[in-house]
Amino acid sequence: MIGFVLKRILNIIPVFLGITIISFAVIHLAPGSPTDIMTQLNPKASLEAQARMEELFGLDKPLHVQYIEWVRRIVLLDFGTSYTDGRPVIKKIQERLPITILINLLAIITILALAIPIGVKSAVKRGSFFDRSTTLFVFLGFAVPSFWLALLCMSFFGVRLGWFPVSGITSLDFENFSSLGKFFDVAHHLILPVLVASIGGLAGISRYIRQSMLGVLQQDYIRTARAKGLPEKVVIRKHALRNALLPVVTLLGLSIPGLISGSVIFESIFNIPGMGRLMVESVFTRDYNTIMAGLVISAALTLMGNLVADITYFYIDPRIRIK
């Protein structure tokens, strides 16, 4: 087990470095500079002042020199200071990252809690009304854009019915609530964002589980288990489901980047102060340090998610342990 994990970690390192190189180059080769926001909107700022600011921020150095210095800093979790407000980038991330991680974890839990039983039941009762209705739901889940679904949920559940808040993660009088009241207030605000973040993954994974279960149920060992007189619930849960989850574990690891990138959409729509919204604000202000920090952390979370998927695969599939 330790050797398996170490091998996967060693494979992650060059991938992570490649991501940083490409991201750094693309960001810095894009038109414009962080100093443009500070100087172009100021009629008194001269070209000499802009050059001095670029020298102050180290933007006048060759690109490879900037990259090496930047890598040296991020090893120590020093992402520099924000060009917009002068605050340390790591402080801004510490304020925003927990919210994004919480929403994505809740979305993953929701997806698994609903997709597995839906997919299994659809496969066991193939061709039934439940199977056909969930198939329709899957097509809708794939077809509906997440931003349109978010606006629709805000309009119907938030504005028309008034069931859920449509902005932020806390109420205006949040500080006056008790500890339990604060918990329920945050949970109340997160229902719609988590719902929107879960729809696409729920539709896809439930369909993959259905197809995987249909293939497993045709295997000889399933027929043997039924011929031995085992209860159908034991056959489904103990023999079929475990093998049907093998491709789903890999798929779930690959869906983590989509959840993280989707944070940009629903955090902006629901006005949630998370990493996605911070990235959008940083792009508009050309805050290189914050943009690069967000890209690095998103890449790290994605690679860690894939590592967790590999470890889970190791436990589920005995064939990997033999290699």
ZIGI-V664574 format. One record per pair of residues at least 24 apart in sequence whose ideal C-beta (glycine too) atoms are under 6 Angstrom apart, sorted by the first residue. I is the first residue (numbers start at 1). J is the second residue. Records with the same first field share a line. If there is no record, write none. Layout:
I=J + J
//
This chain:
4=314
8=307 + 310
12=303
19=299
23=295
24=67
27=288 + 291
28=63
32=286
34=83 + 286 + 288
37=285 + 286
79=289 + 293
80=289
82=287 + 290
83=287
84=285 + 287
89=289 + 290 + 293
93=293
96=274 + 275 + 278
97=275
99=274
100=263 + 274 + 275
103=193
104=259
106=194
107=194 + 197 + 198 + 259
110=198
111=198 + 201 + 202 + 205
114=202
115=202 + 205 + 206
118=206
119=206 + 209 + 210
120=213
122=210
123=210 + 213 + 214
138=203 + 207
141=199 + 200 + 203
142=203
146=196 + 265
147=265
149=196
150=196 + 266 + 269
153=192
164=191 + 192
165=189
167=271
168=271
169=272
193=266 + 270
196=266
197=262 + 266
201=255
208=248 + 251
209=248
212=244 + 247
213=244
216=240 + 243 + 244
246=317
249=309 + 312 + 313
253=305 + 306 + 309
256=302 + 305
257=302
260=298
//
